[in-house]
Amino acid sequence: MLFTELGLSQKVLSAVDSAGYKEPTPIQAQAIPHVLERRDVIGIAQTGTGKTASFVLPMLSLLEKGRARARMPRTLIIEPTRELAAQVEQNFVIYGQNHKLTVALLIGGVSFDEQNKKLDRGADVLIATPGRLLDHVERGKLLLTGVDIMVIDEADRMLDMGFIPDIERICRLVPFTRQTLFFSATMSPEIQKLTGQFLQNPVQVQVDSKATTAETVRQVLVSSPSTPKDKRETLRREIRAAKNLTTAIVFCNRKRDVSTVHRSLQRHGFDAGALHGDLDQRERMATLAKFRAGELNLLIASDVAARGLDIPAVSHVFNFDVPTHAEDYIHRIGRTGRAGREGDAITIVTSADRKYLSSIEKLIGKAIPTRDGVADTGAAPSGAADAGVSDGSAEAPVSRDAPKETAPRGRRKRGGSRSEAKAEAAPAEKSPAEKSPAERPRRKDEPRSAKSGRGKSRSDSDAPVVGLGEHVPSFLLRPVRRSPESSE
Ligand code: AMP
């Protein structure tokens, strides 16, 4: 399928060409012709599938006819988070480079004045979060009666965030005759009810998130003792070991942990920024801008804050915690491996996480390989290789995996272990995510003797002293062999 077969205008096609896209993604190929036919569309697709362009491109084509009127936007896009709204605005900038359209962004945390001015000038496209949109309506600054096309994006997240009553209100403020485009990664009964209520004779298009996930993202589980300190140590080891890490997002389940992990990583010399709901909008935007510009390699984030972020270059996702909602796992790992690129998703698992893990595996329809499982990675478990121990299982004694130590294999598969031991030893080894790019990790085949003098740990601010040698003993890496309490 070619973009030229979809019915898009010349202006849009030339912008797509400038963006360097060769062919439409499946959601684009399926949705765009229906949008251009003015049908209501339900798109079941997660972020990373190219779904934003699947509505932005045909909207641009349709907007070529007509003009905006003051305070009466012609189209409306509702997004659950400010970041996502800002990102959709960026899409209009990129794909709308040949159009002279006015795009207004109405998000919380920034002044009303600027937003009012934009509305007064007349907006072709209004992108908004629900709360701020309704604030403007209530202040009498905005009329939604001119809206021709309404997009409800990330509806399942709107549901999670409690926005459904706002969405229902907004739908009632927009003309009944509008065209509605509705996107959600999943179709829960509540979401279905919403579409039944507000869409008219919709076509449903779907891209299989399972296939998308499986094809482009290498997923792996890494066992860790469950104390926060141990988990942070496991995380550092995995970051240092990560192969070809350019930028990464580290997900935590709780805001509190976002802050702790962020500070801890900074203390250990990583270029890390934090993103969670308690930070003010300016800070969030500044952190995101730095991350996009590559000034920060690591972004520590909560699910809500990171929702829908489109940062094409994210090479790795680290789950500091296994998400308690299985769908969040799909969203998180969707941050990497986007639009056909390869990516790595590394999930730290403690014994307490098993039940969440099984619902994730059920949802994605496959088992995620563990580092100490032979399947897929074929790697020694993190923490073991460098130390000369095996995969951490009793059935795999030192001697069995010992050759892996010297075999010239992929760094990611073994490097974690090596890095961990190094982290305990001296500050000499830094991952690409650490502050001094000049100080790259030593080569994997470098003798471990280089780690002598391990008495002073650079990670001693929050890592326990390892007293059993230069490695993490294998039993610490095997939740089944350890009672959770014993490590607390
Ligand atoms: P989205 O799912 O909308 O967040 O898009 C994910 C990423 O895919 C964005 O970085 C887009 O720039 C990129 N993208 C969108 N459409 C295409 C395409 N047809 N070919 C290649 N990349 C695309």
Residues whose N, C-alpha, C, O or C-beta is under 5 A from the ligand:
A	BS01	AMP	Y21 K22 E23 P24 T25 Q46 T47 G48 T49 G50 K51 T52 A53 D310 P312 R338 A339
